[in-house]
């Protein structure tokens, strides 16, 4: 107290002030360290929670992967069985060779996935050379489409073997069967389907066509080309419980050397690397340009998109020609299924193609303009 006003007193006051400031700094440091420690503990807690969540998610993902692997194996086995069933239902080479007056060859390569493509060539149980040809295309791909295709094949064979009425009667029964079964499946699948009856004649043959499908291409021996519209010959099957009012039939007379082509939209919609469609005109022109060759040569020309050859003005008499091109799928990786019947004597020439792969059309050349374009021919249903 004796030095309050002198120099020593002032020095002591300044020292005390510095000590208080230093103590405040220590207190703030301690509070900062405590806050940092608390933040560190919170961060460690959150990291632990996140690590636990990630471990749980990893465990769940691994379990899902195991389930997906098992499901893929199961579905792969189902698809493999379905593809084998589809192949088993196709007409066999021995079966087709037994058809009198026809030289028939077949080729099949399975698609990567099950589709709804269908074709069959059946005898009607008589010995008069009558045939029934069925061609269909179920919407979509996968097991459901394959099942509907198998339904169709089985029903067509049953109706044909049992001689169940004419084409319109058969299509009506088929529609009701498919409609009921698809509803039971809880599916929305439906299909286009054409049934064609072939009757040999002394001068060639006759086709009777029923059912809505793609147009029928007729290339006459002299190079005349016709398109027969099937729009008014039926209705997509499986959409309505009855299609009887939509059904019609048309008859085509064939002479020796004529070629008839049935196809679905896959072949005309196939695109090459430049995104150019194969097109109906190219299909018509390819068949026309190769009309004087064997059925197998016509089929290969269509599938391989070979540059058209030059047929002679008058094609040799090889019998009536019937070429049937079943769906050519656009999806890359799909396979090829082909059935070919080459005419001999007064027989018929029959070509069927199912699910040709898009790579087959990857390098076609421009269509020669010398080959005439296809023009539709009005064909009202028979009364």
C-alpha positions in Angstrom: 0.0 0.0 0.0 3.0 2.2 0.5 4.0 2.0 -3.2 0.6 2.8 -4.7 1.7 6.0 -6.3 5.4 5.4 -7.0 7.1 3.6 -9.9 7.2 0.2 -8.1 3.4 0.4 -7.6 2.9 1.0 -11.3 5.1 -1.9 -12.2 3.3 -4.3 -9.9 -0.1 -3.2 -11.4 1.1 -3.9 -14.9 2.5 -7.4 -13.8 -0.9 -8.2 -12.2 -2.7 -7.1 -15.4 -0.4 -9.4 -17.5 -1.0 -12.3 -15.1 -4.8 -11.9 -15.4 -4.5 -11.7 -19.2 -2.3 -14.8 -19.2 -4.8 -16.6 -17.0 -7.6 -15.7 -19.4 -5.6 -17.1 -22.3 -5.1 -20.3 -20.4 -8.8 -20.6 -19.6 -9.7 -20.0 -23.3 -7.1 -22.6 -24.4 -8.6 -25.1 -22.0 -12.1 -24.4 -23.3 -10.9 -24.7 -26.9 -9.2 -28.0 -26.0 -12.4 -29.3 -24.4 -14.4 -28.2 -27.4 -11.9 -29.9 -29.7 -12.0 -33.1 -27.6 -15.8 -33.1 -27.7 -15.8 -32.6 -31.5 -13.2 -35.4 -31.9 -15.4 -37.8 -29.8 -18.5 -36.8 -31.9 -16.6 -37.4 -35.1 -15.4 -40.8 -33.9 -18.9 -41.7 -32.9 -20.3 -40.7 -36.3 -17.5 -42.6 -38.1 -18.3 -45.6 -36.1 -22.0 -45.3 -36.9 -21.3 -44.8 -40.6 -18.8 -47.8 -40.6 -21.5 -49.9 -39.0 -24.1 -48.8 -41.5 -21.7 -49.5 -44.4 -21.0 -52.9 -43.0 -24.7 -53.6 -42.8 -25.2 -52.3 -46.3 -22.3 -54.5 -47.6 -23.8 -57.5 -45.9 -27.2 -56.8 -47.5 -25.7 -56.2 -50.9 -23.8 -59.5 -50.7 -27.0 -61.3 -49.7 -28.8 -59.6 -52.6 -26.0 -60.6 -55.0 -26.2 -64.2 -53.8 -30.0 -64.1 -54.4 -29.6 -62.5 -57.8 -27.0 -65.1 -58.8 -29.3 -67.9 -57.8 -32.2 -66.2 -59.6 -30.1 -65.7 -62.7 -29.1 -69.3 -62.6 -32.7 -70.4 -62.2 -33.9 -68.1 -65.0 -31.1 -69.1 -67.2 -32.1 -72.8 -66.7 -35.7 -71.9 -67.5 -34.8 -69.9 -70.6 -32.6 -72.8 -71.7 -35.4 -75.2 -71.3 -37.8 -72.9 -73.1 -35.3 -72.5 -76.0 -35.0 -76.3 -76.2 -38.8 -76.6 -76.2 -39.0 -74.1 -79.0 -36.5 -76.0 -81.0 -38.1 -79.3 -80.3 -41.5 -78.0 -81.7 -40.0 -77.0 -85.1 -40.6 -79.4 -88.0 -37.7 -81.8 -88.2 -35.7 -82.5 -91.4 -36.9 -86.1 -91.5 -40.5 -85.0 -91.0 -40.3 -82.5 -93.9 -38.4 -84.9 -96.2 -41.4 -87.3 -95.8 -43.7 -84.7 -97.5 -44.2 -86.1 -101.0 -42.9 -83.9 -103.9 -40.8 -81.6 -101.7 -37.1 -81.4 -101.1 -36.9 -79.7 -97.7 -33.9 -78.5 -95.6 -33.9 -76.7 -92.2 -31.5 -74.6 -90.2 -31.9 -73.3 -86.7 -29.8 -71.2 -84.4 -31.3 -70.3 -81.0 -31.8 -66.7 -80.1 -30.1 -65.2 -77.0 -33.5 -64.9 -75.3 -36.8 -66.7 -75.7 -39.1 -65.1 -78.2 -42.6 -65.7 -79.4 -41.8 -66.6 -83.0 -43.7 -69.5 -84.4 -43.8 -71.4 -87.6 -44.9 -74.9 -88.5 -45.6 -77.0 -91.6 -48.1 -79.8 -91.0 -49.8 -82.5 -93.0 -53.5 -82.7 -92.4 -53.6 -86.4 -91.8 -54.6 -87.3 -95.4 -52.5 -88.7 -98.2 -53.5 -86.1 -100.8 -50.5 -83.8 -100.2 -52.4 -81.1 -98.4 -50.4 -79.0 -96.0 -51.2 -76.4 -93.3 -48.6 -73.7 -92.7 -48.8 -71.6 -89.6 -46.8 -68.4 -89.0 -47.1 -66.3 -85.9 -45.4 -63.6 -83.9 -46.2 -63.1 -80.2 -45.6 -59.7 -78.7 -42.6 -59.2 -76.6 -39.8 -61.6 -75.6 -39.1 -63.8 -72.7 -40.7 -66.7 -71.0 -44.3 -65.5 -71.3 -44.0 -65.0 -75.1 -42.4 -68.4 -75.4 -45.2 -70.0 -73.5 -47.8 -68.3 -75.7 -45.9 -69.5 -78.7 -45.9 -73.1 -77.4 -49.7 -72.8 -76.8 -50.2 -71.7 -80.4 -48.0 -74.5 -81.8 -49.8 -77.1 -79.8 -53.3 -75.8 -80.6 -52.6 -75.5 -84.3 -51.2 -79.0 -84.5 -54.2 -80.4 -82.6 -56.7 -78.6 -84.8 -54.9 -79.7 -87.9 -54.5 -83.3 -86.9 -58.1 -83.4 -85.8 -59.3 -81.8 -89.1 -61.2 -79.2 -87.0 -63.0 -77.3 -89.7 -61.6 -74.7 -92.1 -59.1 -71.9 -91.5 -61.6 -69.4 -90.1 -63.0 -72.0 -87.7 -59.4 -72.9 -86.6 -58.5 -69.3 -86.0 -61.7 -68.7 -84.0 -60.9 -71.7 -81.7 -57.2 -70.6 -81.4 -58.2 -67.1 -80.4 -60.5 -68.2 -77.6 -57.9 -70.6 -76.3 -55.1 -68.0 -76.3 -57.5 -65.3 -74.9 -58.5 -67.5 -71.9 -55.0 -68.8 -71.2 -53.4 -65.3 -71.4 -56.0 -64.0 -69.0 -55.3 -66.9 -66.6 -51.6 -66.1 -66.8 -52.3 -62.4 -66.0 -50.4 -61.5 -69.1 -51.0 -58.9 -71.9 -49.4 -61.0 -74.6 -51.1 -61.4 -78.0 -50.0 -62.4 -81.5 -50.4 -62.0 -85.2 -51.1 -65.4 -86.9 -51.7 -66.5 -90.4 -52.8 -70.0 -91.4 -52.2 -71.1 -94.9 -53.6 -74.3 -96.5 -51.7 -75.7 -99.5 -53.4 -77.9 -102.0 -51.4 -79.4 -104.9 -53.0 -79.3 -108.4 -52.1 -80.7 -111.8 -50.9 -77.3 -112.9 -49.3 -76.1 -109.7 -51.1 -75.5 -106.5 -53.5 -73.3 -104.5 -53.0 -71.5 -101.3 -55.9 -70.5 -99.1 -54.9 -67.8 -96.6 -56.6 -66.6 -93.4 -55.5 -64.5 -90.4 -54.0 -61.1 -90.0 -50.2 -61.0 -90.5 -47.8 -59.2 -92.8 -48.6 -59.0 -96.6 -48.0 -62.0 -98.7 -45.4 -61.5 -101.5 -46.1 -63.4 -104.7 -43.4 -63.4 -107.4 -44.6 -65.0 -110.6 -42.3 -67.0 -112.9 -42.3 -64.2 -115.4 -41.1 -61.7 -112.8 -44.5 -60.1 -112.0 -44.7 -59.2 -108.3 -47.8 -58.9 -106.2 -48.5 -58.0 -102.5 -51.5 -59.6 -100.9 -52.8 -57.5 -97.9 -53.9 -59.7 -95.0 -55.2 -56.8 -92.9 -58.8 -57.8 -93.6 -58.3 -61.5 -93.2 -58.3 -61.5 -89.4 -57.5 -59.8 -86.1 -54.7 -60.0 -83.6 -55.3 -63.0 -81.5 -55.7 -62.9 -77.7 -57.1 -59.3 -77.5 -60.8 -60.1 -77.7 -62.8 -63.2 -76.6 -64.1 -63.6 -80.2 -62.7 -62.6 -83.6 -65.1 -64.4 -85.8 -66.5 -61.2 -87.3 -63.1 -60.1 -88.4 -62.0 -63.3 -90.2 -61.8 -63.7 -93.9 -60.0 -66.0 -96.4 -58.4 -65.4 -99.8 -57.2 -68.0 -102.4 -54.1 -67.7 -104.5 -53.5 -69.8 -107.6 -49.9 -70.8 -108.1 -48.2 -72.0 -111.3 -44.9 -73.7 -111.8 -42.1 -71.4 -111.0 -44.1 -69.0 -108.8 -42.6 -68.0 -105.4 -44.7 -66.8 -102.4 -43.0 -65.1 -99.4 -44.6 -64.7 -96.0 -42.7 -62.6 -93.5 -43.0 -60.5 -90.3 -41.8 -57.0 -89.5 -38.4 -58.0 -88.1 -36.8 -58.6 -91.4 -37.9 -55.4 -93.0 -37.0 -53.4 -89.9 -33.5 -54.8 -89.5 -31.0 -52.0 -89.7 -27.4 -52.0 -90.8 -24.5 -50.0 -89.3 -25.7 -46.8 -91.1 -29.2 -47.3 -89.6 -30.6 -48.1 -93.0 -33.6 -50.4 -92.8 -33.6 -53.6 -94.8 -37.1 -52.7 -96.0 -40.0 -54.5 -97.7 -38.8 -53.3 -101.1 -35.4 -54.9 -100.7 -37.0 -58.2 -99.5 -39.3 -58.2 -102.6 -36.5 -57.4 -104.9 -34.1 -59.9 -103.4 -36.6 -62.7 -103.8 -37.5 -61.6 -107.3 -33.9 -61.4 -108.3 -33.2 -64.9 -107.0 -36.5 -66.4 -108.1 -35.0 -68.8 -110.6 -32.7 -70.3 -108.0 -33.4 -73.0 -105.4 -35.3 -72.3 -102.3 -32.2 -72.6 -100.2 -30.4 -70.0 -102.4 -33.4 -67.6 -102.0 -33.3 -68.0 -98.3 -29.6 -67.4 -98.0 -29.9 -64.4 -100.3 -32.5 -62.9 -98.0 -30.6 -63.7 -94.8 -27.1 -62.8 -96.1 -28.4 -59.8 -98.1 -26.3 -60.9 -101.1 -26.3 -58.6 -104.1 -29.1 -59.7 -106.5 -28.2 -62.0 -109.3 -29.6 -61.8 -112.8 -32.2 -64.5 -113.4 -33.0 -65.7 -117.0 -36.0 -64.2 -118.6 -37.8 -67.5 -118.3 -37.1 -69.4 -115.1 -36.7 -73.2 -115.4 -39.7 -75.2 -114.4 -39.0 -76.2 -110.8 -42.6 -76.5 -109.6 -44.6 -74.1 -107.5 -42.7 -71.9 -105.1 -43.8 -71.0 -101.6 -41.3 -69.1 -99.5 -42.2 -68.5 -95.8 -40.1 -66.0 -93.9 -41.0 -66.0 -90.2 -39.9 -63.2 -87.9 -36.4 -61.8 -88.3 -35.7 -60.1 -85.0 -33.9 -56.7 -84.9 -32.1 -57.2 -81.6 -28.3 -57.9 -82.0 -27.4 -61.4 -80.8 -30.7 -63.1 -81.8 -30.2 -66.2 -83.7 -31.6 -67.7 -87.0 -34.1 -70.4 -87.7 -34.7 -71.4 -91.3 -36.9 -74.0 -92.9 -36.6 -74.5 -96.7 -38.5 -76.6 -99.1 -37.2 -76.8 -102.7 -39.6 -77.8 -105.4 -39.2 -80.9 -107.5 -41.4 -81.9 -110.4 -44.9 -80.6 -109.6 -44.0 -80.0 -106.0 -43.8 -76.7 -104.0 -40.9 -74.6 -102.8 -41.1 -73.6 -99.2 -38.8 -71.3 -97.2 -39.3 -70.4 -93.6 -37.0 -68.1 -91.7 -37.3 -67.3 -87.9 -35.3 -64.8 -85.9 -32.4 -63.9 -88.2 -29.8 -61.9 -86.4 -29.3 -58.2 -87.3 -25.5 -58.7 -88.1 -26.6 -60.7 -91.2 -27.8 -57.4 -92.6 -24.8 -55.2 -91.7 -23.3 -54.8 -95.1 -25.9 -54.8 -97.8 -25.4 -52.8 -101.0 -27.8 -50.3 -102.6 -30.8 -51.9 -104.2 -30.4 -52.1 -108.1 -33.2 -49.9 -109.6 -33.5 -52.4 -112.5 -35.5 -54.6 -110.2 -39.2 -53.4 -110.1 -40.6 -52.2 -106.9 -43.5 -54.1 -105.2 -47.0 -52.8 -105.6 -50.0 -54.0 -103.6 -52.7 -56.0 -105.3 -56.2 -55.7 -104.0 -57.4 -59.1 -102.7 -60.9 -59.0 -101.1 -61.7 -61.9 -98.8 -63.6 -64.8 -100.3 -67.3 -64.8 -99.4 
